[in-house]
């Protein structure tokens, strides 16, 4: 699955702000997107969150995780003593797939060099994969994410080995409330491993829903 990410992993593909400014490797995504959605957050963040792909809200606003799932992530960060600006948030691919479908293997491979370059530049203490697709992409194997959530493993991305914590997608908590406590615990553990945040034992039972649509497909979370 990770294909030739080494040949596409040069930091030269990103500008000084870790942005991809122009890419037409995936014709279907070029036709579907309204913009390239790059990662946001500190370029030296100790903690990086990795999603699957931009959804409708992300494509419109140009930032990862800004819909309902983003609200849940923000709540979990707050409960761990963090805010969005403390961490970096990015995606496996940077363009919205048509009808929010899952990215194809070729699309993931085409964008992997950008991800590898971003992580090489940021060099975080920990990478958190949010959902099944990013977990499988990073580990290059099938992942039963609801069973493996909370696991910490090592994965090679580009030229470097990264410490990775697996998590369900935050929107999973909206579809299955039983996932909420585990998700909040995973984010708190991520903050602890990365050595940031403070954690305030915030309430995890409040409603995470709010405005916006976000990504419509979760696969198996």
N, C-alpha and C positions, 0 to 999 in steps of 0.2 A: 504493500500500500504506500510505503514512503518513497518508492521509486528512486528517482535520481535527484533527490532534494539537495545532495551535495553540489551538484553542478548548477543548481539554481539558487544556492544559498548565499551567494556573495552579498555583503552589506551594500554593494554598489546599487542594488535594486531599490534601496530606500533613501529618502532624502534625510537631511539633518534632524528632522522631527519624526523620523521613522514612518513616513508616509509613502504610500504608493500613489504616484500622481497620474500615471497613465498605464493601462494594461489592457490588451485585447486578446489574451491567450484563449479565452473561452467564449466563442461566439454567442452561445445561448445566454450567457450571463451578461455580456455586453448589451444584448438586445433587451434583457429583462431589467437591468439596473437603471436607476436615475443618477447614481453617483457611486464612486468607490467608497466603501465605509471602512476607514482605517481604525486602528486601535487608539484608545485614549488613555490618558493618565501619565504619570511620571515616566521619563525615559530611563530612570534608574530604579524603578520600583522593586521592592523586595518580594512582592506578591503579584502574580499575573493570573488573570482568569481568562480561560479560553472557551468560547462558544463555538457553535457550528457554522452559522452564516447569518447575515443580516435578514431580518424580516421586514414587513411593510413599514413599521414605525422607524426602524433603523435606516432603511433606505431613504425615507422621507427626511429624517433629521440628521443623518450622517454620523451617527454615534451608536456603538454597540449597546444592546440591552437597555433600551429606553421605553419599552412598552410595559405591560403588566409584569412580565418576568423580571424586568429591570427593577420594578418597585420591590419585588420580593428580595432580589439580590441586595438592594439598598438597605432593606430592613435587617437582613442577616449581617451585613457589614456593620450596621449601627449596633446591633446586639453584641458584636465582637469588639466594639470600641473603635470602629473605623468609619470612614466616609469614603465615597467613591473616589475622591481626589487623592486618597492615600494609595490606591492600587492602580494597576494597569489592566484594562479590559480589551480583549481583541477576539478575533474569530479565525477559524480554520481557513475560510474563504472570505473575501472582502466585497463580494457582489451578491445581491439578492438573487437566488434561483427563481425561475419562473414558477408562479403559484406556490412559492415557499416550499417546493419539493426538496428532498434531501440532495445534497451535492453528489455528483457522480465521482467515481474513483479518479477519473481523469482531471476533473475540476479541482479536487483536493490535491492531487499531485502537482498541478500547475501552480497552485498557490502556496505549496509547502515551503518553497524557497524563501518567500516573503516572511512566513512565520519563523523559519529558522534564523533568518537575518535579524528579525525583530528581537527574538529571544537572545541571540548572541550579543546584541547591543545593550539590551536591558540587563541581562544576566541576573535574573531573579533568584531568590533563595528557594522559591517554590512556585510551581505551575499547577493551577487547579483546572481540571477539565470539567466543564459543565454539560453533562449529558453523555449519551451513548456514542454519538458520532465523533465528537472530539476525542473521547477516550479511546475509541478504536483506532482513530487516525494516528494518535500519538503513540499508542502501544503496538500498532500494526498487528492486531489480533482481535478476535471476537471478544466482546466484553458484556457480561450480564450485569449491567450497571446498577440495578437495584440491589443485587447481591454483593457487588464489589465496592459500592459507594463507601467512602471513608478510608479505603486502602491507600497506602503510600508506596509508590514503586519508583524505580528508575527507568528512564526511557531516553533513547538517543534521538536527538532532533538536530539535523544538520551535522555539525562537527562536534557537538557537545552532548554530554549526558546530563539530563535534568531530573530533579526530584519532582515527582508528580503525585498530587492527591486527586483521586477520582471522586466525582460527585454527580448526583442526579442534576438535571436541568432545573433551574429555579421554578419554571412554569409547571413542573411536575407537582409542586405543592398546591397548585391551583386545581389540578385535576384529581389529585389524591391527597387529601389532608393528612393522611398518615405519614406522608413523606416529609412533612414540614419540620418536625423536630430533628430528624436525621440531617436534613439539609442545613439547618442552623448550627447543629453541632459540627458538621464538616467545615463550615466557614470559620467557626471559632477555632477549630483545630488548625486550620490553615494559617490563621493569624498567629497562633502560638508557635507553629513550626517556623514561620517566617520571622518571628521575633518582633512583631508589630502589633499595635492595638492594645486594648486593655481588657475588653470583655466586661459587660455590665449585667450579665444574666438577664437580659431583656426578655420580656414576654414573647413566646413564640406562637401563641395561639390566636393572635389577632389576625384579622382578614388582610391578606397580602394583595388583594385585587384593587385596581384603581382604573385610571383612564388608559386608553390605547389598546392596540391589538397585539403587537409583538409577533413572534414566530408562531405559526399555526401548527407545525409538525413537530412532534417530540419523539417519534418512533416508540421505543420502550424507555422513555425518559433519558 
